[in-house]
Amino acid sequence: PALPSPPLPSRLLSAPLFMFSFFTLLVYLSGYVFLVFVAICLACGLYYLAELAEEYTTFTKKVIFYTIWAVLVIHFLLWVLDGFPTLCILVGAGSHLFYFKLLRNFP
């Protein structure tokens, strides 16, 4: 009969488990650091856009006006072509029509 293989030393068994947990911890930690940096970059970008909107109000008003029209056209196309529920389309279009009313008082 074949002889059984000798057991592996304990140091060889514990090293890969330690390395696995270390690298797993490193991956999770770096992922969380990445998410924090993404959040900071988004905050900086939104702050910059707010500064631009405050500086160029007439251009911002035009951009908002055409964006509302584009969204209304998309609502209509979703209703006609994809058969979205009428109530959902009416609520979305109604809210954007209300944005037109708010846009009249935009600086």
FIZAVEX-490591 format. One record per residue: residue number from 0; residue in three letters; chain; x, y, z of N, C-alpha, C in turn. Coordinates in steps of 0.05 Angstrom, whole numbers. Atoms other than C-alpha are relative to their C-alpha. Layout:
<recs>
+-----+-----+---+--------+--------+--------+--------+--------+--------+--------+--------+--------+
:   k :   r : c :   n.px :   n.py :   n.pz :  ca.px :  ca.py :  ca.pz :   c.px :   c.py :   c.pz :
+-----+-----+---+--------+--------+--------+--------+--------+--------+--------+--------+--------+
: NUM : ALA : A :      X :      Y :      Z :      X :      Y :      Z :      X :      Y :      Z :
...
+-----+-----+---+--------+--------+--------+--------+--------+--------+--------+--------+--------+
</recs>
This chain:
<recs>
+-----+-----+---+--------+--------+--------+--------+--------+--------+--------+--------+--------+
:   k :   r : c :   n.px :   n.py :   n.pz :  ca.px :  ca.py :  ca.pz :   c.px :   c.py :   c.pz :
+-----+-----+---+--------+--------+--------+--------+--------+--------+--------+--------+--------+
:   0 : PRO : A :     17 :    -24 :      0 :      0 :      0 :      0 :     17 :     25 :      0 :
:   1 : ALA : A :    -15 :    -25 :      1 :     21 :     72 :    -12 :      1 :     13 :     27 :
:   2 : LEU : A :     -4 :    -13 :    -26 :     48 :    110 :     47 :    -15 :     27 :     -1 :
:   3 : PRO : A :     13 :    -26 :     -1 :      7 :    170 :     69 :     21 :     23 :      0 :
:   4 : SER : A :    -19 :    -23 :      1 :     39 :    238 :     56 :      2 :     12 :     28 :
:   5 : PRO : A :     -4 :    -11 :    -27 :     68 :    271 :    117 :    -16 :     26 :      2 :
:   6 : PRO : A :     15 :    -25 :     -4 :     28 :    329 :    147 :     18 :     24 :     -5 :
:   7 : LEU : A :    -15 :    -25 :      5 :     48 :    399 :    127 :      6 :     14 :     26 :
:   8 : PRO : A :     -6 :    -15 :    -24 :     82 :    442 :    178 :    -21 :     22 :      4 :
:   9 : SER : A :     21 :    -19 :     -6 :     35 :    490 :    213 :      7 :     28 :    -11 :
:  10 : ARG : A :     -7 :    -26 :     10 :     74 :    551 :    189 :     -9 :      3 :    -30 :
:  11 : LEU : A :      9 :     -2 :     27 :     56 :    534 :    117 :    -30 :      2 :     -3 :
:  12 : LEU : A :     29 :     -2 :      0 :    -17 :    527 :    133 :    -10 :     27 :      9 :
:  13 : SER : A :     10 :    -25 :    -11 :    -25 :    592 :    171 :      9 :     24 :    -17 :
:  14 : ALA : A :    -10 :    -22 :     15 :     15 :    637 :    124 :    -20 :      9 :    -22 :
:  15 : PRO : A :     19 :    -10 :     20 :    -35 :    637 :     65 :    -25 :     11 :     12 :
:  16 : LEU : A :     24 :    -11 :    -12 :    -93 :    649 :    112 :      5 :     28 :     10 :
:  17 : PHE : A :     -7 :    -27 :     -9 :    -58 :    709 :    142 :      2 :     19 :    -24 :
:  18 : MET : A :     -3 :    -17 :     24 :    -40 :    736 :     73 :    -27 :      5 :    -13 :
:  19 : PHE : A :     27 :     -4 :     11 :   -111 :    725 :     49 :    -15 :     21 :     15 :
:  20 : SER : A :     14 :    -19 :    -16 :   -140 :    764 :    106 :     12 :     28 :     -2 :
:  21 : PHE : A :    -13 :    -25 :      3 :    -88 :    819 :     99 :     -8 :     14 :    -26 :
:  22 : PHE : A :      6 :    -11 :     26 :   -101 :    829 :     25 :    -30 :      6 :     -3 :
:  23 : THR : A :     29 :     -6 :      0 :   -176 :    825 :     35 :     -5 :     26 :     15 :
:  24 : LEU : A :      2 :    -25 :    -15 :   -171 :    879 :     87 :     10 :     24 :    -16 :
:  25 : LEU : A :    -12 :    -21 :     17 :   -127 :    920 :     41 :    -19 :      8 :    -23 :
:  26 : VAL : A :     18 :     -6 :     22 :   -177 :    915 :    -16 :    -24 :     15 :     10 :
:  27 : TYR : A :     23 :    -14 :    -11 :   -236 :    935 :     27 :      7 :     28 :      9 :
:  28 : LEU : A :     -8 :    -27 :     -9 :   -198 :    993 :     58 :      5 :     18 :    -23 :
:  29 : SER : A :     -5 :    -17 :     23 :   -174 :   1019 :     -9 :    -26 :      6 :    -15 :
:  30 : GLY : A :     26 :     -6 :     12 :   -245 :   1013 :    -36 :    -15 :     22 :     15 :
:  31 : TYR : A :     13 :    -21 :    -16 :   -272 :   1056 :     21 :     14 :     27 :     -4 :
:  32 : VAL : A :    -15 :    -25 :      5 :   -216 :   1107 :     11 :     -8 :     11 :    -27 :
:  33 : PHE : A :      8 :     -8 :     27 :   -234 :   1109 :    -63 :    -27 :     13 :      1 :
:  34 : LEU : A :     27 :    -11 :     -1 :   -308 :   1122 :    -47 :      1 :     28 :     14 :
:  35 : VAL : A :     -2 :    -26 :    -13 :   -288 :   1179 :      0 :     11 :     21 :    -19 :
:  36 : PHE : A :    -11 :    -19 :     19 :   -246 :   1211 :    -54 :    -20 :      6 :    -23 :
:  37 : VAL : A :     21 :     -5 :     20 :   -303 :   1203 :   -105 :    -20 :     20 :     11 :
:  38 : ALA : A :     19 :    -19 :    -12 :   -350 :   1238 :    -57 :     11 :     28 :      2 :
:  39 : ILE : A :    -12 :    -27 :     -2 :   -301 :   1295 :    -46 :      2 :     12 :    -28 :
:  40 : CYS : A :     -1 :    -11 :     27 :   -292 :   1303 :   -121 :    -27 :      9 :    -10 :
:  41 : LEU : A :     27 :     -8 :      8 :   -367 :   1304 :   -133 :     -8 :     26 :     15 :
:  42 : ALA : A :      7 :    -24 :    -15 :   -375 :   1356 :    -78 :     15 :     25 :    -12 :
:  43 : CYS : A :    -15 :    -22 :     12 :   -320 :   1400 :   -109 :    -12 :      8 :    -27 :
:  44 : GLY : A :     12 :     -6 :     26 :   -352 :   1394 :   -178 :    -26 :     14 :      3 :
:  45 : LEU : A :     26 :    -13 :     -5 :   -421 :   1412 :   -152 :      4 :     29 :     10 :
:  46 : TYR : A :     -6 :    -27 :    -10 :   -392 :   1472 :   -115 :      8 :     18 :    -23 :
:  47 : TYR : A :     -9 :    -16 :     23 :   -358 :   1495 :   -179 :    -24 :      7 :    -18 :
:  48 : LEU : A :     23 :     -6 :     16 :   -423 :   1488 :   -218 :    -18 :     20 :     13 :
:  49 : ALA : A :     16 :    -20 :    -14 :   -460 :   1527 :   -165 :     12 :     28 :     -3 :
:  50 : GLU : A :    -13 :    -26 :      5 :   -409 :   1583 :   -172 :     -4 :     10 :    -28 :
:  51 : LEU : A :      5 :     -8 :     27 :   -417 :   1583 :   -247 :    -29 :      9 :     -4 :
:  52 : ALA : A :     28 :     -8 :      2 :   -493 :   1585 :   -241 :     -5 :     27 :     13 :
:  53 : GLU : A :      3 :    -25 :    -14 :   -487 :   1643 :   -193 :     12 :     23 :    -17 :
:  54 : GLU : A :    -14 :    -21 :     16 :   -439 :   1681 :   -239 :    -15 :      6 :    -26 :
:  55 : TYR : A :     12 :     -3 :     26 :   -476 :   1670 :   -305 :    -30 :     -7 :      2 :
:  56 : THR : A :     28 :      6 :     -6 :   -550 :   1674 :   -286 :    -17 :     -1 :    -26 :
:  57 : THR : A :     16 :      1 :     25 :   -578 :   1689 :   -356 :      5 :    -25 :    -16 :
:  58 : PHE : A :     -7 :     25 :     14 :   -541 :   1631 :   -387 :    -12 :    -24 :     15 :
:  59 : THR : A :     11 :     22 :    -17 :   -563 :   1586 :   -329 :    -30 :     -2 :     -5 :
:  60 : LYS : A :     29 :      0 :      5 :   -636 :   1607 :   -341 :     -6 :    -13 :    -27 :
:  61 : LYS : A :      4 :     12 :     26 :   -630 :   1588 :   -414 :      4 :    -31 :      1 :
:  62 : VAL : A :     -6 :     28 :     -2 :   -599 :   1521 :   -397 :    -22 :    -15 :     14 :
:  63 : ILE : A :     22 :     13 :    -14 :   -653 :   1505 :   -347 :    -26 :     -1 :    -17 :
:  64 : PHE : A :     23 :     -1 :     17 :   -707 :   1527 :   -396 :      0 :    -23 :    -21 :
:  65 : TYR : A :     -2 :     21 :     21 :   -682 :   1481 :   -452 :      1 :    -28 :     12 :
:  66 : THR : A :      0 :     26 :    -13 :   -670 :   1424 :   -403 :    -28 :     -9 :      8 :
:  67 : ILE : A :     28 :      7 :     -7 :   -742 :   1427 :   -379 :    -15 :     -8 :    -25 :
:  68 : TRP : A :     13 :      8 :     25 :   -766 :   1425 :   -451 :      9 :    -27 :     -9 :
:  69 : ALA : A :    -10 :     27 :      9 :   -721 :   1365 :   -466 :    -13 :    -21 :     17 :
:  70 : VAL : A :     12 :     20 :    -18 :   -749 :   1328 :   -405 :    -29 :     -4 :     -7 :
:  71 : LEU : A :     28 :      2 :      8 :   -820 :   1344 :   -426 :     -3 :    -16 :    -26 :
:  72 : VAL : A :      0 :     16 :     25 :   -805 :   1316 :   -496 :      5 :    -29 :      6 :
:  73 : ILE : A :     -6 :     27 :     -7 :   -775 :   1254 :   -465 :    -24 :    -13 :     14 :
:  74 : HIS : A :     25 :     10 :    -12 :   -838 :   1246 :   -422 :    -20 :     -8 :    -21 :
:  75 : PHE : A :     19 :      6 :     21 :   -881 :   1250 :   -484 :      8 :    -25 :    -16 :
:  76 : LEU : A :     -9 :     23 :     15 :   -838 :   1200 :   -522 :     -3 :    -26 :     16 :
:  77 : LEU : A :      3 :     24 :    -16 :   -839 :   1151 :   -464 :    -30 :     -8 :      1 :
:  78 : TRP : A :     29 :      6 :      0 :   -915 :   1156 :   -462 :     -9 :    -12 :    -26 :
:  79 : VAL : A :     10 :      8 :     27 :   -925 :   1148 :   -537 :     14 :    -26 :     -8 :
:  80 : LEU : A :    -14 :     23 :     11 :   -870 :   1098 :   -555 :      2 :    -24 :     19 :
:  81 : ASP : A :     -4 :     22 :    -19 :   -860 :   1057 :   -492 :    -25 :     -7 :     16 :
:  82 : GLY : A :     24 :      7 :    -14 :   -929 :   1060 :   -463 :      2 :      3 :     30 :
:  83 : PHE : A :     -2 :     -5 :    -29 :   -910 :   1087 :   -395 :    -27 :      7 :     11 :
:  84 : PRO : A :     27 :     -7 :    -11 :   -969 :   1095 :   -347 :     -6 :     30 :     -1 :
:  85 : THR : A :      8 :    -27 :      5 :  -1007 :   1158 :   -360 :      2 :     17 :     26 :
:  86 : LEU : A :     -2 :    -15 :    -25 :  -1010 :   1178 :   -286 :     29 :      8 :      6 :
:  87 : CYS : A :    -29 :     -6 :     -5 :   -934 :   1174 :   -279 :      9 :     22 :    -19 :
:  88 : ILE : A :     -8 :    -20 :     19 :   -925 :   1215 :   -342 :    -12 :     27 :      7 :
:  89 : LEU : A :     13 :    -26 :     -8 :   -975 :   1268 :   -319 :     13 :     12 :     25 :
:  90 : VAL : A :    -13 :    -10 :    -24 :   -942 :   1274 :   -251 :     27 :     12 :     -7 :
:  91 : GLY : A :    -26 :    -10 :      8 :   -873 :   1282 :   -282 :     -2 :     25 :    -17 :
:  92 : ALA : A :      3 :    -24 :     17 :   -896 :   1331 :   -335 :    -11 :     23 :     16 :
:  93 : GLY : A :     11 :    -22 :    -16 :   -937 :   1370 :   -284 :     22 :     12 :     18 :
:  94 : SER : A :    -22 :    -12 :    -16 :   -876 :   1378 :   -239 :     18 :     17 :    -17 :
:  95 : HIS : A :    -17 :    -16 :     18 :   -835 :   1403 :   -298 :    -14 :     25 :     -9 :
:  96 : LEU : A :     15 :    -24 :      7 :   -890 :   1451 :   -318 :      1 :     19 :     24 :
:  97 : PHE : A :     -3 :    -17 :    -24 :   -887 :   1477 :   -246 :     27 :     12 :      1 :
:  98 : TYR : A :    -27 :    -12 :      1 :   -812 :   1487 :   -256 :      0 :     24 :    -19 :
:  99 : PHE : A :      2 :    -23 :     17 :   -830 :   1533 :   -314 :    -11 :     24 :     15 :
: 100 : LYS : A :     12 :    -22 :    -16 :   -872 :   1574 :   -266 :     21 :     11 :     19 :
: 101 : LEU : A :    -21 :     -9 :    -18 :   -814 :   1577 :   -217 :     22 :     15 :    -16 :
: 102 : LEU : A :    -22 :    -12 :     16 :   -766 :   1596 :   -274 :     -6 :     29 :     -6 :
: 103 : ARG : A :      7 :    -28 :      6 :   -804 :   1661 :   -286 :     13 :     19 :     21 :
: 104 : ASN : A :    -12 :    -17 :    -21 :   -777 :   1688 :   -219 :     29 :     -4 :      3 :
: 105 : PHE : A :    -29 :      5 :     -2 :   -707 :   1663 :   -232 :     15 :     26 :     -6 :
: 106 : PRO : A :    -15 :    -26 :      4 :   -656 :   1720 :   -227 :     10 :      3 :    -27 :
+-----+-----+---+--------+--------+--------+--------+--------+--------+--------+--------+--------+
</recs>
